[in-house]
């Protein structure tokens, strides 16, 4: 897994866009007390469920790999 140039900023963008996506679909309401890790995991699972992104193989799922996958997704958004 090669780290992206500005991965931190892309993860922040992915969380923001993923929260908007989930709330627009009406499937989730994020609370201010939700941790970033919880948001990342939920957004990742939602995007996989909706077939927006390809799932990570089950034995390779980690917080870091989910962040990386969401950063890639965010980099492709306009």
PyMOL commands that set and color helices and strands:
alter all, ss='L'
color gray80, all
select helices_A, chain A and resi 7-25+36-49+58-60+63-75
alter helices_A, ss='H'
color red, helices_A
deselect
rebuild
show_as cartoon
